[in-house]
Amino acid sequence: MEEITTKSHVLVLPFPVQGHINPMVQFSKRLASRGNKVTLITIDSISKSMPMDSNSIKIESIPHDESPPNSIDIFLEWFFALISNNLREIVKKLSDSEYPVKVLVFDSVAPWAIDLAHELGIKGAAFFTQSCSLSAIYYHLDPEISNITLDGSAVSLPSLPLLEKEDLPSFVYDSDSYPSLVRLVFSQNINFKKADWLFFNTFDVLEEVVDWMRTQYPIKTIGPTIPSMYLDKRLKDDKEYGSSLIKPNGETCLKWLDLKENGSVVYVSFGSLASLGEKQMEELAFGLIMSNSYFLWVVRTSEENKLPNEFKSKLSEKGLIVNWSPQLDVLAHKSVGCFFTHCGWNSTLEALSLGVPMVCMPQWTDQPTNAKFISDVWRTGIRVKAGKDSVITREEVASSIKEVMEEEKGVMLKENAIKWKQLAKEAVDEGGSSDKNIEEFLSNL
Ligand code: UDX
């Protein structure tokens, strides 16, 4: 591999939520490990709870007087205005002759950043933290240009499985609940026409649609962005995964797991944003108790008050509740036999890359589509079926866990999961498809 002679300064702008920060920080570490200077741009209220174990990555944090708005619509406008008002100054301040600022790697949900980058004389790379299949769906169904009529029947799109209504991203049918988020997800299509690079946190063989997208745009797969110590032995020093905005109850989780038998625990998590209704929380809680397995359940502080009292008294040795876990360490633990997941894209990739079968209980955005792939394409998991009022009953929770943990189907899911684990590793190993794409990007800077 040709050595790079001139080092670059790369600016990285993630949208400030956990599921976007983790993959973009991991990508930054990879760039920094090749001798480049990397600066992450964020705002004070995020950077103050953002640990960074890498000396080679600096954080440039924008101060703000008022607290970030709670409403998502107002927050989006507020955050993007803060960044765009300060980016010019930041680029000027950080440019030096030894490490010239060459490129802004921006979150694909901020497509306006490309115009700003070009105005400042630097290149712009859009980083998609979602699957390539999802981006293809948004591309084909963009309300501004699409002539596909959505009438509730299955949709057939190039290089994608037939998608029933329940497999499509929630924003396709429900555009009223979160209008600004819906605009945001479709606005990502602007990147295809304007960005100098298009990076996807996925790997070539995982998604058939990657090849189709490549016939349209020069996209590059660079994933999975899982730390070296789990996948790629070259980068042994990389201990922290991404940058966790919530401090995990690491020791409690791992000590508890150490005492359990191999493959006997179900790990349950709904990521950093999803919020279950009270009734659903109750059904899930009693479903976990009814299953024959131990369970480690991440219930964020904001969700804790939904746990039924009767459930807490039944927990005893069978279950452990924590507010946040070191998810990769948990998934990599020998005691974990299954991941009961909301199917966020990072959680999906993490489970695939560590060979853990899944029970899918998608909530919104891209999660139904990810669940479709897990259950029907990669076949590393099963999807729970909703009962009356769209609630997943306790019986359904318990029987789904049983199917994965105890039945023949579970053995097949595990075998497939191990196969994907190997393929993920090959993609990021030296000379693998994702590794080559990153090296090519660096040598082109
Ligand atoms: C969101 C969306 O749901 C997701 O689908 C989208 O693609 C990115 O943004 P989130 O819902 O938080 O993210 O889920 P996910 O994508 O799975 O990201 C959560 C991250 O937090 C993962 O990297 C996971 O490892 C980490 N995590 C989660 C922990 O470290 N500890 C926990 O206890 C739970």
Residues whose N, C-alpha, C, O or C-beta is under 5 A from the ligand:
A	BS01	UDX	Q18 G19 H20 N22 T129 Q130 S269 F270 G271 S272 L273 A274 V298 W324 S325 P326 Q327 L328 C343 G344 W345 N346 S347 D366
